[in-house]
């Protein structure tokens, strides 16, 4: 599978978008939030119940997020991502797929969350760090 950067370089050399898509079908996906979060669960060998317990999201609401019947807030996506132990790249992909802004290092709170993800902090430790640094916790 080609990286996004590779696809962009290839795309620049095409004059016809239909040909590009046809030639690169295997690398172009219309992945949904639900598909990607399910893929993340499987890759992490976690169950929805395990992630929900760690995320501190109300159980019924969390299952509705996983099924796609509720659109999660940015904080809910972050809570789920941290609870799955995802890295920043996977978290940013979940944020994009849920129509939220990715973590931006020029924003103090986002930098703290990014750091927490890379250090494999759980949600409690992330919230303690956010609180200690006078930023809004993830609820």
C-alpha positions as CSV (number, residue, x, y, z in Angstrom):
1,X,0.0,0.0,0.0
2,X,1.3,3.4,-1.0
3,X,1.7,6.2,1.6
4,X,-0.3,9.4,1.2
5,X,2.9,11.2,0.2
6,X,3.5,8.7,-2.5
7,X,0.0,9.0,-3.8
8,X,0.3,12.8,-3.9
9,X,3.5,12.6,-5.9
10,X,1.9,10.1,-8.4
11,X,-1.2,12.3,-8.7
12,X,0.8,15.3,-9.7
13,X,2.0,13.4,-12.8
14,X,-1.5,12.6,-14.0
15,X,-3.5,14.7,-16.4
16,X,-6.7,12.6,-16.0
17,X,-8.2,11.9,-12.6
18,X,-10.1,8.9,-13.8
19,X,-6.9,7.2,-14.9
20,X,-5.3,8.0,-11.6
21,X,-8.1,6.5,-9.7
22,X,-8.3,3.4,-11.9
23,X,-4.5,2.9,-11.7
24,X,-4.4,3.3,-7.9
25,X,-7.7,1.8,-6.8
26,X,-6.1,-0.5,-4.2
27,X,-4.5,2.5,-2.5
28,X,-7.6,4.7,-2.5
29,X,-10.2,4.0,0.1
30,X,-13.3,5.7,1.2
31,X,-12.9,4.5,4.7
32,X,-15.6,5.6,7.2
33,X,-15.0,6.5,10.9
34,X,-16.8,3.3,11.9
35,X,-14.7,1.2,9.6
36,X,-11.5,2.7,10.8
37,X,-12.3,2.6,14.5
38,X,-13.3,-1.1,14.1
39,X,-10.0,-1.7,12.3
40,X,-8.1,0.0,15.1
41,X,-10.0,-2.2,17.7
42,X,-9.0,-5.3,15.8
43,X,-5.4,-4.3,15.4
44,X,-5.1,-3.5,19.1
45,X,-6.9,-6.8,20.0
46,X,-9.4,-4.9,22.1
47,X,-13.1,-5.2,22.5
48,X,-15.6,-2.3,22.4
49,X,-16.4,-3.0,26.1
50,X,-12.7,-2.7,27.1
51,X,-12.3,0.6,25.3
52,X,-15.6,2.0,26.6
53,X,-14.6,1.2,30.2
54,X,-11.3,3.0,29.8
55,X,-12.8,5.9,27.9
56,X,-15.2,7.0,30.6
57,X,-17.9,7.5,28.0
58,X,-21.4,6.6,28.9
59,X,-21.9,3.0,27.6
60,X,-25.0,3.4,25.5
61,X,-23.6,6.5,23.9
62,X,-20.2,4.9,23.2
63,X,-21.9,1.9,21.5
64,X,-23.9,4.4,19.3
65,X,-20.6,6.0,18.3
66,X,-19.1,2.6,17.4
67,X,-22.2,1.8,15.3
68,X,-22.2,5.1,13.5
69,X,-25.6,6.3,14.8
70,X,-24.0,9.1,16.8
71,X,-21.4,11.5,15.7
72,X,-18.8,11.9,18.4
73,X,-17.4,15.2,19.6
74,X,-13.6,15.8,19.2
75,X,-13.2,15.0,22.9
76,X,-15.0,11.7,22.6
77,X,-12.8,10.7,19.6
78,X,-9.7,11.6,21.7
79,X,-11.0,9.6,24.7
80,X,-11.6,6.6,22.5
81,X,-8.2,6.9,20.8
82,X,-6.3,7.3,24.1
83,X,-8.2,4.3,25.5
84,X,-7.2,2.2,22.6
85,X,-3.5,3.2,22.9
86,X,-3.4,4.6,19.4
87,X,-0.5,6.8,18.2
88,X,-0.8,10.3,16.9
89,X,-1.2,9.3,13.3
90,X,-4.1,6.9,14.0
91,X,-5.7,9.5,16.3
92,X,-5.4,12.2,13.6
93,X,-7.0,9.8,11.1
94,X,-9.9,9.2,13.4
95,X,-10.3,12.9,14.0
96,X,-10.3,13.6,10.2
97,X,-12.8,10.8,9.6
98,X,-15.1,12.2,12.3
99,X,-14.9,15.7,10.7
100,X,-12.8,17.2,13.5
101,X,-9.5,19.0,13.3
102,X,-6.3,17.0,13.7
103,X,-4.0,17.6,16.6
104,X,-2.1,20.8,15.9
105,X,1.2,21.3,17.7
106,X,0.9,25.1,17.8
107,X,-2.1,24.7,20.2
108,X,-0.9,24.0,23.7
109,X,-3.7,21.6,24.6
110,X,-3.2,19.6,21.3
111,X,0.6,19.4,22.0
112,X,-0.1,18.0,25.5
113,X,-2.5,15.4,24.0
114,X,0.1,14.6,21.3
115,X,2.7,14.1,23.9
116,X,0.4,11.9,26.0
117,X,-0.4,9.7,23.0
118,X,3.3,9.2,22.1
119,X,4.1,8.4,25.8
120,X,1.2,5.9,25.9
121,X,-0.5,7.7,28.8
122,X,-4.0,6.5,29.7
123,X,-6.9,8.9,29.8
124,X,-6.5,9.6,33.6
125,X,-2.9,10.4,33.2
126,X,-3.6,12.6,30.2
127,X,-6.3,14.5,32.0
128,X,-4.0,15.0,35.0
129,X,-1.3,16.4,32.7
130,X,-3.9,18.7,31.0
131,X,-5.2,19.9,34.4
132,X,-1.7,20.5,35.7
133,X,-0.9,22.5,32.6
134,X,-4.1,24.5,33.0
135,X,-5.8,23.1,30.0
136,X,-9.3,21.7,29.6
137,X,-9.5,18.0,30.4
138,X,-10.9,15.4,28.0
139,X,-14.5,14.6,29.1
